[in-house]
Amino acid sequence: MWVEKIGQQLGRPTRSVGGWLVTKFLLWHNRLSEENAVQLSRIQPGDTVLELGHGPGLGLELAAKLLTDPSGHLIGVDYSEYMHKVASKRVKELVASGKVTLHHCDVAAMPLLDNSVDKVFHSNCYYFWPDLRKVSTEIHRVMKPGGLMVTTLRLSSLLIAKERGVMSGENWQPKNYMAALRDSGFTDVRMEEKQHKHIPFEVIYATAYKSD
């Protein structure tokens, strides 16, 4: 029972002791993953950038620093009302200035215009999405033609979580997410093994292809 509850809190933290503990865990465990996702996204100063499942806001802080042009804009979405509130507090000055916009919403139904985003990044969250194809299609919809999507993960950690029962189903497998991305119109979908500060991790890249 407690293992199942941990999985639920990781996927959608609530305002509770469990949610508080998950927040502390994410601030520690996800820091390098967020750094890598932002760095590998090749964000340009005037880009419109979207982070999916922003959690407590580490990636938002890092990405916002790269958007130095006045036209640069950062958008964050998260399904957890608690994470939305935590991140809103963390980047409140950036939200007040208009540089950052946060949405509490389902990643499968984002309140964003078609073809409006240059770069999308996320870290350690795709495996909590019930319908990978539906979310991939939504990501593709909001991205500009040729836009880059990047996600970072640690496959070794996922395997441990699966063995311990924290992960359920098969969405955690990178091949399933990559297949959903291809089916949704992304091209050049690939996974690479990398290392940062002697810690191995994986990164999935995908390019939003759109015909005229």
N, C-alpha and C positions, 0 to 999 in steps of 0.2 A: 504493500500500500504506500509506504513512504517513498519508495523508488518511483512509483507512478506520479506522486505529488511533486517530486523534484523535477521530473520531465515536464509536467504541466507548468510549473513556475518558470522553468527555463524558456519554454515556448511563449508564455504570456504572463509575466510577473504581475502580481496584484499587490495592493497596499496591505501588506501583512508581514509577519515575521519572516515567512518564506521569501516573499518578494524583496524584503530588505537584504536578506542574506544573498539572494541571487544578484542583486545590484552590486554588492560588495565583491562577489565572485567575478562578475563581468568586468568591473573596473580593473581587476587584477589580471584575469585570464585573457581578456580580449584586447588588452592594450597593444601588444605586438601585432595581432591580427588586424586591428583597425589601422595601425600605422602602415602596415604593408599594403592593405587594400587602397588606402589613399595614395600612397606613393606610386603604386603600379597602375593607377587609373590615369596617370599622365594629365592631371588637371591643369588647364590653362587659366590665366587670370580672369578672362571674361566669360568663362563657361557657365552654363546652367547645370548644376550637379545635383544628383538625387542619391540619398542614402536610404536603403531599405532596412527596416528593423533597426533603427538607430540606437536602441537601448538607452543607457544613461547619458549618452552624448559625447563620448570620446572621439569618435570619427568626425562628428560635426565640428568640434573644435579644431581638429587638425586640418580638415578640408577647407574650412572658412579662411584659414590663414593664407591659403594659396590663391584665393579669389580676390586679388588686389585691384583689379579693374572695377570701376563703378558699375559696370554692367554684369559683373559676376554675381551669381545668385546660388544659394544652397537651399535645397529642400530636403526635409527629413520626414519619413512616415514610420509609424509604429502602431501595431494592433493593441498594445498594452496601454491602457489609460494611465497606469502608474508610471511606466517608462516615459510616456509623453510628458507627464508633469515633472519628472526628475530632469529630463533633458531640457525642458522649457526653462527651468530654473537655472540650469548650468550655463545655457547660452542666452540668457534673457536680454543681455545688452545687444547681442547680434540680432535677435528677433526684433527688438525695439527699433534698431537702425534700419530694418528692412533687408538686411543682408541674408538672413536665414528665415525660412518659413517652415513651420512644423505642422503636420497633420496627424491627428489620431484617427486612423482608418485602417481598413483591410488593404493589404498590398495587392489584392486581386481586384480592387475597385478604387483606384486613386483619383482624387479630384484634380487631375492635371490634364492639360490640353494635349492633343495629339502632336507628335513631332516637336516637343518643346524642351527636351533634355539632351545635353551633349554627352554626359558621363553618368553612369550608375555604378555604385559600389555597395557591397554589403559583406558582412563577416559573420560566419557561424549562425546562419538563420534559415537558409533555404529548406533545411530538413524538417522544419516545423510547419511548413506550408502544406495543407491538406491536398491541394490540387496543383502540382508543379506546372502542368500545361496551362492552366488558367492564369496563374501568376506570370509565367513566362510571356504569354500573349499580352498581358497588361503592361509588362515592362517594355516589350517591343513597341506597343502602341504609343507610349509617351516619348520614346526616344527618337531623335533626329536620324535621318539616314546616315549611316556610317558611324554612329555613336558607339562608344565602347562601354561594355559592361564587365565588371571585375568582381569576383568574390574570392575571399580567402577562407581557408579551413585547415584543420589539422586532422588528417585522416586517422592517424594513430589514436587520437582522443575519441573520435567517433566510434572506432572499433571497440574501445574500452566501454564507452557509454552503451553501445549495443549489447555487449556481452553482459553488462550489469542490469540490463532491462530499462535503462533510462530512455533509450530510443526505442520507438515501436515502429512497425512497418518497414518499408524499404526505401522511403524517400531520402534517407541519409546517404545512400550510395550516389557518388558523384555522377556515375554513368546515367542514372535516371534523370537527374537534373539536366545534364548535357543533352540528353535525347529530347527533353521537353523544350529546351532552348532552340534546338535545330528545327523541331516541328513547328515552332512559333515564328520562324523566319530569320533566326540568327544564323550568321555564317562564321567561319573561322572559329568554331567552338573547340576549345582545347584545354587540357589541364597540364600544368607544368609543376614540377617539384622544385622548391626553392629552399633557401636557408637564410635566416636572419638572426644575428647574435648567437650563432651555433644552434639555433632551434629550427628544425625542419618543418616546413608547411607546404601546402598545395594552393595553387591559384587557378581558377577557371576564368578564361577570357571568352568573350563572345562579341561579335560585331552586328549591329542592327542593320540588316540589309532590307531595302525597300525599293520595289520596282516603281518606275514612273507611272 
